[in-house]
């Protein structure tokens, strides 16, 4: 009996107490949340009811006005009502926006239609929009009504302004924001409205005025279009301010579409990014004539990483022009001008090189497609000038000086090389390669291995070229030989000749490089010089390799270090009519376009 009493006197354990408190808390929170939710619904309902009552008040005010005064001050139709008001009801402040438009009812004809309604303002459409920023969960309340005159119609002393908005494909743009102002009217007119589902805003019974209505059309995420008043910088706008004539319809169209972006990078033809390159970007659309005034003309520059993103651009045809003091543009990828489509992102490479006046960039396109033509042999010649031939759509690796000596694994210094067998002279004459002399006689052979060159991305190597092409006859044949090694790791060098084996050599300049070297990023060459006589020896002053890569400008070729004058261009490609044209080189940098026609 004593034990049972002790058990009864123990009370609740800690676990039981915690469980009880938790259950009680959950119940309290649920009740409180329901309480708050109910009051929120009540407040929202009250705000909605107050908004509807407020709209009805505004309608009652309008119904008791003379018909001529039913309008917004400074708008069309003009009247005594305010466009924007803040009105307090209870504990809330409501924003009231009043919009009134004349409506031309087709029942009795339309202005400019059949029959022609000379009194097009048949009735007025009134819209009241109520907003409340301080009201929780409040959605805008919009109510509309019609207001018609009591008297018979009389001929209008005004006109009409119809604004149509299209996109780049000619489709109507609904819900475009249209701003119309007329500062010559008394009072000045300001209208802010949107186009309907057919992309049109109709302003009926607009006061006449010559070049009086300034119109701006915009939409979120879209380009903009507008009329323009004459200015000193644009004396003859392509779309002047709109004119409204008595009892006439003025219809004016605008074109807007979704904006786009250029992602621009400034690179060398071996895909190395070049920082802080200044350039100008021009569109093709005009906002003025005589003189031409471009809608888009801005100076830009790539950042320290060699890139820039240019957003909110209108669809157009754009031209990139370098304005840099240290570099010239030697190609565009894609070719210039670049067509930017609506709602698109276009990557653009500006391929640049250190200035070497005078520079000529030749762009070759197909007459039928307008696309760039690669593999066109372009020969530049001029009296007193050694002709040069290059192929479009190919980059090049070039070395013209070896006076810096050996010991360089990668070609950071273009005057150095990797190694030689000691029988190569690298400075006799200055910067050229030849065989060494020992006691006044040339050694019989020598070997030089170049530093490694980086094409910037996996590339297809096209041709090997060197000068001088002609070598001393007494040195024997062949006296100049090359082998080429390529890879993607920058460290595995296996040298092969034109048939892809170790036993052959490139012995003719302008020879095709074996396809075994395609899709490789790094290149080295090995040069073998030989002579059959101790009194004469071959020499090399220039070695080049052409290739195509991700940074090779398509259909373009570069000639630099030129002098001013008139040059002849010969363009040859299998399947196309050969072109022979002249070009005047008159500037430190210029471009020249050639169109080729298929046979």
C-alpha positions as CSV (number, residue, x, y, z in Angstrom):
1,X,0.0,0.0,0.0
2,X,2.9,2.4,0.8
3,X,4.5,1.6,-2.6
4,X,1.3,2.5,-4.5
5,X,1.1,5.9,-2.7
6,X,4.7,6.7,-3.7
7,X,4.0,5.9,-7.3
8,X,1.0,8.2,-7.3
9,X,3.1,11.1,-5.8
10,X,5.8,11.0,-8.5
11,X,4.0,13.4,-11.1
12,X,5.1,13.9,-14.8
13,X,8.4,12.9,-16.2
14,X,10.6,15.4,-18.2
15,X,9.8,13.6,-21.5
16,X,6.1,13.7,-20.8
17,X,6.3,17.5,-20.0
18,X,8.2,18.3,-23.3
19,X,5.7,16.3,-25.3
20,X,2.8,18.1,-23.7
21,X,4.4,21.6,-24.3
22,X,5.1,20.7,-27.9
23,X,1.6,19.6,-28.6
24,X,0.2,22.8,-26.9
25,X,2.6,25.0,-28.9
26,X,1.6,23.4,-32.2
27,X,-2.1,23.9,-31.4
28,X,-1.5,27.6,-30.4
29,X,0.5,28.3,-33.6
30,X,-2.2,26.7,-35.7
31,X,-4.9,28.8,-34.0
32,X,-2.8,32.0,-34.3
33,X,-2.1,31.4,-38.0
34,X,-5.7,30.8,-38.7
35,X,-6.5,34.0,-36.8
36,X,-4.0,36.0,-38.8
37,X,-5.1,34.5,-42.1
38,X,-8.8,35.3,-41.4
39,X,-7.9,38.9,-40.6
40,X,-5.8,39.1,-43.7
41,X,-8.7,37.9,-45.8
42,X,-10.9,40.4,-44.1
43,X,-8.5,43.3,-44.8
44,X,-8.0,42.2,-48.4
45,X,-11.8,42.0,-49.0
46,X,-12.2,45.4,-47.4
47,X,-9.5,46.9,-49.6
48,X,-11.1,45.4,-52.7
49,X,-14.5,46.7,-51.7
50,X,-13.1,50.2,-51.0
51,X,-11.4,50.1,-54.5
52,X,-14.6,49.2,-56.2
53,X,-16.5,51.9,-54.3
54,X,-13.8,54.5,-55.2
55,X,-14.1,53.5,-58.9
56,X,-17.9,54.0,-58.8
57,X,-17.4,57.4,-57.2
58,X,-15.2,58.4,-60.1
59,X,-17.8,57.1,-62.6
60,X,-20.5,59.1,-60.8
61,X,-18.3,62.3,-61.1
62,X,-17.8,61.7,-64.8
63,X,-21.6,61.0,-65.4
64,X,-22.4,64.4,-63.9
65,X,-20.0,66.3,-66.1
66,X,-20.9,68.0,-69.3
67,X,-19.9,65.7,-72.2
68,X,-17.3,68.2,-73.5
69,X,-15.5,68.1,-70.1
70,X,-15.3,64.3,-70.0
71,X,-11.6,63.9,-70.7
72,X,-8.1,64.0,-69.1
73,X,-6.4,67.3,-68.8
74,X,-3.5,67.5,-71.3
75,X,-4.6,64.4,-73.1
76,X,-7.1,63.4,-75.9
77,X,-9.9,63.9,-75.4
78,X,-9.0,66.9,-73.2
79,X,-11.1,67.6,-70.1
80,X,-11.1,68.5,-66.5
81,X,-10.2,65.1,-65.0
82,X,-6.7,64.3,-63.6
83,X,-4.8,61.3,-65.1
84,X,-3.2,60.3,-61.8
85,X,-4.6,60.8,-58.3
86,X,-3.8,59.6,-54.7
87,X,-7.0,59.3,-52.7
88,X,-7.2,58.2,-49.0
89,X,-10.0,55.8,-47.9
90,X,-10.0,54.6,-44.4
91,X,-6.4,53.7,-43.4
92,X,-5.3,53.1,-47.0
93,X,-4.1,55.4,-49.8
94,X,-5.3,54.4,-53.3
95,X,-3.7,55.4,-56.6
96,X,-6.4,56.2,-59.2
97,X,-5.4,56.3,-62.9
98,X,-8.1,57.6,-65.3
99,X,-7.8,56.9,-69.1
100,X,-10.4,58.2,-71.5
101,X,-10.4,57.6,-75.3
102,X,-12.6,58.6,-78.1
103,X,-14.1,55.7,-80.0
104,X,-15.0,55.7,-83.7
105,X,-18.0,53.3,-83.8
106,X,-18.1,51.5,-87.2
107,X,-21.9,51.6,-87.1
108,X,-22.0,54.9,-88.9
109,X,-18.8,54.5,-90.8
110,X,-15.2,55.4,-89.8
111,X,-13.0,58.3,-90.4
112,X,-11.3,57.8,-93.8
113,X,-13.4,54.7,-94.4
114,X,-16.4,53.9,-96.5
115,X,-18.6,55.6,-95.6
116,X,-16.4,58.4,-94.3
117,X,-17.5,59.4,-90.8
118,X,-16.7,63.1,-90.5
119,X,-17.6,63.0,-86.8
120,X,-15.7,60.0,-85.7
121,X,-15.9,60.7,-81.9
122,X,-19.0,58.6,-81.4
123,X,-18.6,57.9,-77.7
124,X,-15.9,57.9,-75.0
125,X,-14.5,54.8,-73.4
126,X,-13.5,55.5,-69.7
127,X,-11.2,53.2,-67.8
128,X,-10.5,53.6,-64.1
129,X,-7.5,51.7,-62.6
130,X,-7.2,51.5,-58.8
131,X,-3.9,50.4,-57.2
132,X,-2.9,50.2,-53.5
133,X,0.8,49.8,-52.6
134,X,0.2,49.6,-48.9
135,X,-2.6,47.0,-49.1
136,X,-1.6,43.4,-48.6
137,X,-2.3,41.0,-51.4
138,X,-4.0,43.7,-53.4
139,X,-4.4,43.2,-57.1
140,X,-5.2,46.2,-59.4
141,X,-8.9,46.9,-59.9
142,X,-9.8,48.0,-63.5
143,X,-13.3,49.0,-64.4
144,X,-14.5,50.5,-67.7
145,X,-17.7,52.3,-68.9
146,X,-19.0,54.2,-72.0
147,X,-20.1,57.8,-72.0
148,X,-22.1,59.0,-75.0
149,X,-23.3,62.5,-75.9
150,X,-27.0,63.5,-75.8
151,X,-26.9,65.7,-78.9
152,X,-26.6,64.8,-82.6
153,X,-23.2,64.5,-84.1
154,X,-21.6,67.5,-85.8
155,X,-18.6,67.4,-88.2
156,X,-15.4,67.1,-86.3
157,X,-12.9,70.0,-86.2
158,X,-10.1,67.5,-85.4
159,X,-8.4,64.5,-87.0
160,X,-7.2,61.0,-85.9
161,X,-3.8,59.5,-85.2
162,X,-3.4,55.7,-85.7
163,X,-0.1,54.2,-84.4
164,X,0.8,50.7,-85.7
165,X,3.6,48.7,-84.2
166,X,5.2,45.7,-86.0
167,X,8.2,43.4,-85.3
168,X,11.0,42.6,-87.7
169,X,8.9,40.0,-89.4
170,X,5.9,42.3,-89.9
171,X,3.9,40.8,-87.1
172,X,1.8,43.0,-84.9
173,X,3.2,43.8,-81.4
174,X,0.5,44.0,-78.8
175,X,0.9,45.7,-75.4
176,X,3.7,48.0,-76.7
177,X,3.9,51.2,-74.7
178,X,3.2,54.3,-76.8
179,X,4.0,57.8,-75.5
180,X,2.5,60.7,-77.5
181,X,3.2,64.4,-76.7
182,X,2.2,67.6,-78.4
183,X,3.7,70.6,-76.8
184,X,2.2,73.1,-79.3
185,X,-1.3,72.5,-78.1
186,X,-2.9,74.4,-75.3
187,X,-2.9,72.7,-72.9
188,X,0.0,70.5,-74.0
189,X,-1.0,66.9,-74.8
190,X,0.5,63.8,-73.1
191,X,-0.8,60.3,-73.8
192,X,0.7,57.1,-72.4
193,X,-1.1,54.0,-73.6
194,X,-0.5,50.6,-75.1
195,X,-1.3,48.9,-78.4
196,X,-4.2,46.5,-78.7
197,X,-4.0,42.8,-79.9
198,X,-3.6,44.1,-83.5
199,X,-0.6,46.2,-82.5
200,X,-2.5,49.5,-82.9
201,X,-3.3,52.5,-80.8
202,X,-6.1,54.7,-82.2
203,X,-6.3,58.3,-81.0
204,X,-9.6,59.8,-82.3
205,X,-10.5,63.5,-82.4
206,X,-6.9,64.7,-82.1
207,X,-6.3,68.4,-82.6
208,X,-4.7,69.2,-86.0
209,X,-1.0,70.2,-86.0
210,X,1.9,70.1,-88.5
211,X,4.9,68.1,-87.2
212,X,3.3,68.5,-83.8
213,X,3.1,64.9,-82.3
214,X,6.2,63.3,-80.9
215,X,5.7,59.5,-80.6
216,X,7.9,57.0,-78.8
217,X,7.3,53.3,-78.9
218,X,8.8,50.9,-76.4
219,X,8.3,47.5,-74.8
220,X,10.1,45.7,-72.0
221,X,12.9,43.5,-73.6
222,X,12.4,45.1,-77.0
223,X,14.2,47.8,-79.0
224,X,12.5,51.3,-79.3
225,X,11.4,53.4,-82.2
226,X,10.3,57.0,-82.4
227,X,9.8,60.2,-84.3
228,X,12.4,63.0,-84.1
229,X,12.4,66.7,-84.2
230,X,15.1,68.4,-86.3
231,X,18.3,69.2,-84.3
232,X,21.7,70.6,-85.2
233,X,23.1,67.1,-85.3
234,X,20.1,65.7,-87.2
235,X,18.6,68.4,-89.3
236,X,16.6,66.0,-91.6
237,X,15.1,63.2,-89.5
238,X,14.0,60.1,-91.4
239,X,10.8,60.0,-89.3
240,X,9.8,63.6,-88.4
241,X,7.2,64.5,-85.8
242,X,3.7,63.3,-86.9
243,X,1.2,65.7,-88.6
244,X,-2.6,65.5,-87.9
245,X,-4.8,67.1,-90.5
246,X,-8.5,68.2,-90.2
247,X,-10.9,65.2,-90.6
248,X,-8.0,63.0,-91.8
249,X,-6.4,59.9,-90.5
250,X,-2.7,60.0,-89.9
251,X,-1.3,56.5,-89.8
252,X,2.3,56.0,-88.7
253,X,4.1,52.7,-88.3
254,X,6.9,51.7,-86.0
255,X,9.1,48.6,-85.9
256,X,10.4,47.1,-82.7
257,X,11.6,43.6,-81.7
258,X,13.4,41.8,-79.0
259,X,16.9,43.0,-78.3
260,X,20.0,40.9,-78.8
261,X,23.6,40.7,-77.6
262,X,27.2,40.6,-79.1
263,X,29.8,38.7,-77.2
264,X,33.0,40.1,-78.5
265,X,36.5,38.8,-78.1
266,X,39.7,40.4,-79.4
267,X,42.2,37.6,-80.3
268,X,45.3,36.8,-82.4
269,X,44.9,34.3,-85.2
270,X,46.4,31.8,-82.8
271,X,43.5,32.4,-80.4
272,X,45.4,34.4,-77.8
273,X,43.2,37.0,-76.1
274,X,44.4,40.6,-76.5
275,X,43.2,43.0,-73.8
276,X,41.9,46.6,-74.0
277,X,41.3,46.8,-77.7
278,X,39.4,50.0,-78.7
279,X,36.8,49.6,-81.5
280,X,33.8,51.4,-83.0
281,X,30.5,49.6,-83.5
282,X,28.1,51.1,-86.1
283,X,24.7,49.9,-87.2
284,X,23.1,50.4,-90.6
285,X,19.8,52.0,-89.7
286,X,19.4,55.7,-90.1
287,X,17.5,58.3,-88.1
288,X,18.5,61.2,-90.3
289,X,19.4,61.9,-94.0
290,X,21.7,64.5,-95.6
291,X,23.8,64.1,-93.7
292,X,23.3,60.4,-92.7
293,X,22.8,60.0,-88.9
294,X,23.1,56.5,-87.7
295,X,20.7,55.1,-85.1
296,X,23.6,53.2,-83.4
297,X,27.2,54.5,-83.4
298,X,29.3,53.9,-80.3
299,X,32.9,53.4,-79.2
300,X,33.7,50.3,-77.2
301,X,36.7,48.4,-75.9
302,X,37.4,44.9,-74.7
303,X,38.3,44.5,-71.1
304,X,41.5,43.2,-69.4
305,X,40.5,39.7,-70.4
306,X,40.0,40.6,-74.0
307,X,36.2,40.3,-74.0
308,X,33.1,42.5,-73.8
309,X,29.4,41.8,-73.9
310,X,27.3,44.4,-75.7
311,X,23.6,43.9,-74.8
312,X,20.2,45.6,-75.6
313,X,21.1,45.8,-79.3
314,X,18.5,46.3,-82.0
315,X,18.5,43.8,-84.9
316,X,20.6,45.4,-87.6
317,X,23.7,45.0,-89.8
318,X,26.8,46.0,-87.8
319,X,30.3,47.0,-88.7
320,X,33.3,46.7,-86.3
321,X,36.2,49.1,-86.9
322,X,39.3,49.1,-84.9
323,X,40.4,52.5,-83.3
324,X,43.4,51.0,-81.4
325,X,46.8,52.7,-81.5
326,X,48.8,49.5,-81.2
327,X,46.8,46.9,-83.2
328,X,45.1,46.5,-86.5
329,X,42.1,44.3,-87.3
330,X,43.2,41.5,-89.7
331,X,39.9,39.7,-89.9
332,X,36.4,39.3,-88.5
333,X,34.7,36.0,-87.5
334,X,32.0,36.1,-88.8
335,X,32.8,38.4,-91.7
336,X,31.8,42.1,-91.5
337,X,29.2,43.4,-91.8
338,X,27.6,41.1,-89.2
339,X,23.8,40.7,-89.3
340,X,22.4,40.5,-85.8
341,X,18.9,38.8,-85.6
342,X,16.2,39.6,-83.0
343,X,16.4,37.8,-79.7
344,X,19.8,36.3,-80.4
345,X,23.3,36.2,-78.9
346,X,26.1,36.4,-81.5
347,X,29.7,35.6,-80.7
348,X,32.2,37.8,-82.6
349,X,36.0,37.5,-82.9
350,X,38.0,40.5,-83.8
351,X,41.3,39.0,-85.0
352,X,44.0,41.5,-84.4
353,X,47.8,41.9,-85.0
354,X,50.4,44.6,-84.2
355,X,50.2,47.5,-86.6
356,X,52.4,47.1,-89.6
357,X,51.4,49.8,-92.1
358,X,50.2,49.8,-94.8
359,X,47.8,46.9,-94.1
360,X,45.3,45.5,-96.6
361,X,42.5,43.0,-95.6
362,X,40.9,41.3,-98.6
363,X,37.5,39.6,-98.0
364,X,36.2,37.2,-100.7
365,X,32.5,36.1,-100.9
366,X,30.4,33.9,-103.1
367,X,28.2,35.9,-105.5
368,X,25.2,33.4,-105.1
369,X,25.2,32.9,-101.4
370,X,27.1,35.9,-100.0
371,X,29.1,33.5,-97.8
372,X,32.8,33.8,-97.3
373,X,35.0,31.8,-99.7
374,X,38.0,30.0,-98.3
375,X,41.0,28.5,-100.2
376,X,41.0,31.3,-102.7
377,X,44.6,32.0,-103.8
378,X,45.1,35.8,-103.7
379,X,48.2,37.2,-105.3
380,X,49.2,40.8,-104.6
381,X,51.7,42.3,-107.1
382,X,53.0,45.7,-108.2
383,X,55.9,47.0,-110.2
384,X,59.0,47.0,-108.0
385,X,57.3,44.8,-105.4
386,X,57.9,41.1,-104.9
387,X,54.5,39.5,-105.4
388,X,52.9,37.6,-102.5
389,X,50.3,34.9,-102.6
390,X,48.1,33.9,-99.7
391,X,45.0,31.8,-99.3
392,X,41.8,33.1,-97.8
393,X,40.5,31.4,-94.6
394,X,44.0,30.4,-93.4
395,X,46.1,31.7,-90.6
396,X,49.9,31.5,-90.6
397,X,52.9,30.9,-88.4
398,X,55.9,32.8,-89.6
399,X,59.5,33.1,-88.5
400,X,62.0,35.5,-90.2
401,X,64.8,35.9,-87.7
402,X,66.9,33.4,-85.7
403,X,69.5,35.8,-84.4
404,X,68.4,35.3,-80.8
405,X,70.0,31.9,-80.7
406,X,69.0,28.5,-79.4
407,X,67.7,27.1,-76.0
408,X,64.0,28.2,-76.3
409,X,61.5,25.4,-76.0
410,X,58.4,27.5,-76.8
411,X,58.3,30.4,-79.3
412,X,57.8,33.3,-76.9
413,X,60.7,35.1,-78.7
414,X,60.4,34.8,-82.5
415,X,64.1,35.4,-83.0
416,X,65.1,32.2,-81.2
417,X,64.9,28.4,-81.8
418,X,65.3,25.2,-79.8
419,X,68.6,23.7,-80.8
420,X,71.0,23.0,-83.7
421,X,73.9,20.6,-84.3
422,X,76.3,23.5,-84.3
423,X,76.7,23.7,-88.1
424,X,74.0,26.3,-88.6
425,X,75.0,30.0,-88.9
426,X,72.1,32.2,-87.6
427,X,73.4,35.7,-88.4
428,X,75.1,35.6,-91.8
429,X,73.6,37.6,-93.3
430,X,71.8,39.2,-90.3
431,X,68.8,37.1,-89.2
432,X,69.2,34.5,-91.9
433,X,70.1,30.8,-91.6
434,X,73.0,29.3,-93.5
435,X,75.7,26.7,-93.1
436,X,78.8,27.6,-91.0
437,X,82.2,28.2,-92.4
438,X,85.3,26.6,-91.1
439,X,88.6,27.9,-92.3
440,X,86.8,29.8,-95.1
441,X,84.8,26.8,-96.3
442,X,81.2,25.8,-95.7
443,X,80.5,22.6,-93.8
444,X,78.6,20.0,-95.7
445,X,75.4,19.9,-93.6
446,X,73.6,21.3,-90.6
447,X,70.4,20.8,-88.7
448,X,68.2,23.2,-86.7
449,X,65.1,22.4,-84.6
450,X,62.7,25.2,-84.0
451,X,60.9,26.2,-80.8
452,X,57.3,25.0,-80.6
453,X,54.5,27.1,-82.0
454,X,51.0,27.2,-80.6
455,X,48.1,27.5,-83.2
456,X,45.8,28.4,-80.3
457,X,43.4,25.4,-80.9
458,X,43.4,22.1,-82.7
459,X,44.1,23.1,-86.3
460,X,44.5,21.7,-89.8
461,X,47.9,22.6,-91.2
462,X,47.8,23.4,-94.9
463,X,51.2,24.4,-96.5
464,X,54.8,25.0,-95.8
465,X,56.5,27.9,-97.5
466,X,60.0,29.3,-97.4
467,X,62.2,31.9,-99.1
468,X,64.3,32.2,-101.0
469,X,62.9,29.5,-103.2
470,X,65.8,29.5,-105.6
471,X,69.1,28.2,-104.1
472,X,72.7,28.0,-105.4
473,X,72.9,25.4,-108.1
474,X,76.4,24.3,-106.9
475,X,75.0,23.3,-103.5
476,X,73.3,20.3,-105.1
477,X,69.7,19.0,-105.0
478,X,68.0,19.0,-102.6
479,X,69.9,21.4,-100.5
480,X,66.9,22.6,-98.3
481,X,64.8,19.9,-96.5
482,X,62.2,20.1,-93.8
483,X,60.3,17.7,-91.5
484,X,57.3,18.6,-89.3
485,X,56.2,17.4,-85.9
486,X,52.8,18.2,-84.4
487,X,50.9,17.2,-81.3
488,X,48.3,18.3,-78.7
489,X,50.4,18.0,-75.6
490,X,53.3,20.3,-76.5
491,X,55.9,17.7,-75.6
492,X,55.8,14.7,-78.0
493,X,57.9,15.5,-81.1
494,X,57.9,12.9,-83.9
495,X,59.1,14.4,-87.2
496,X,57.6,13.3,-90.5
497,X,57.8,14.2,-94.2
498,X,55.1,14.8,-96.8
499,X,54.1,11.1,-96.9
500,X,53.7,10.9,-93.2
501,X,56.9,8.8,-92.6
502,X,60.3,9.5,-91.0
503,X,62.1,8.8,-94.3
504,X,60.8,11.7,-96.4
505,X,61.3,15.5,-96.5
506,X,59.5,18.6,-97.7
507,X,61.9,19.8,-100.4
508,X,59.6,22.2,-102.4
509,X,58.2,25.5,-101.1
510,X,54.4,25.8,-101.1
511,X,54.1,22.1,-100.6
512,X,51.0,20.6,-98.9
513,X,51.4,19.4,-95.4
514,X,50.4,15.7,-94.8
515,X,47.0,15.2,-93.2
516,X,48.6,13.3,-90.4
517,X,49.2,16.7,-88.8
518,X,45.5,17.7,-88.8
519,X,43.6,18.4,-85.6
520,X,46.9,19.3,-83.8
521,X,47.6,22.4,-81.8
522,X,51.4,22.6,-81.5
523,X,54.0,22.5,-84.3
524,X,57.8,22.3,-84.6
525,X,59.9,22.1,-87.7
526,X,63.3,20.6,-88.3
527,X,65.5,22.2,-91.0
528,X,68.2,20.4,-92.9
529,X,70.7,22.4,-95.0
530,X,73.2,20.6,-97.3
531,X,75.8,21.5,-99.8
532,X,77.8,19.5,-102.4
533,X,80.5,22.2,-102.6
534,X,82.5,24.0,-99.9
535,X,82.3,27.3,-101.7
536,X,78.6,27.8,-101.7
537,X,75.7,27.0,-99.4
538,X,71.9,27.4,-99.2
539,X,70.3,30.0,-96.9
540,X,66.8,30.6,-95.5
541,X,65.3,34.0,-94.7
542,X,61.6,33.2,-94.1
543,X,59.6,30.1,-93.1
544,X,55.8,30.0,-92.9
545,X,53.1,27.5,-92.2
546,X,49.4,28.1,-93.1
547,X,46.6,26.6,-91.1
548,X,42.9,26.8,-90.3
549,X,41.7,27.1,-86.7
550,X,38.9,28.4,-84.6
551,X,40.3,31.9,-84.8
552,X,41.0,31.9,-88.5
553,X,38.9,34.6,-90.2
554,X,36.8,32.9,-93.0
555,X,37.2,34.2,-96.5
556,X,39.8,36.7,-95.6
557,X,43.5,37.3,-96.2
558,X,46.0,39.8,-94.9
559,X,48.8,41.7,-96.6
560,X,50.8,44.1,-94.4
561,X,54.0,46.1,-94.4
562,X,53.0,47.5,-97.8
563,X,53.9,50.9,-99.3
564,X,51.3,53.3,-100.7
565,X,50.3,52.8,-104.3
566,X,48.2,50.9,-106.8
567,X,48.4,47.1,-106.5
568,X,47.1,44.3,-108.7
569,X,45.0,41.5,-107.1
570,X,44.6,38.1,-108.8
571,X,42.1,35.8,-107.2
572,X,42.0,32.1,-108.3
573,X,39.8,29.2,-107.0
574,X,38.8,26.0,-108.7
575,X,35.3,26.2,-110.0
576,X,35.2,30.0,-110.0
577,X,35.9,32.7,-112.5
578,X,39.3,34.2,-112.0
579,X,39.2,37.8,-110.8
580,X,41.8,40.4,-111.7
581,X,41.3,43.8,-110.0
582,X,43.3,46.8,-108.8
583,X,43.3,48.3,-105.4
584,X,44.7,51.7,-104.2
585,X,46.5,51.4,-100.9
586,X,46.2,54.9,-99.5
587,X,45.8,54.5,-95.8
588,X,47.6,52.7,-92.9
589,X,44.7,50.2,-92.8
590,X,42.0,49.5,-95.2
591,X,39.7,46.6,-96.3
592,X,38.8,45.5,-99.8
593,X,35.8,43.2,-100.8
594,X,35.8,40.9,-103.8
595,X,32.8,38.9,-105.1
596,X,33.6,35.7,-107.1
597,X,31.1,33.9,-109.4
598,X,31.0,30.2,-109.9
599,X,31.8,28.8,-113.4
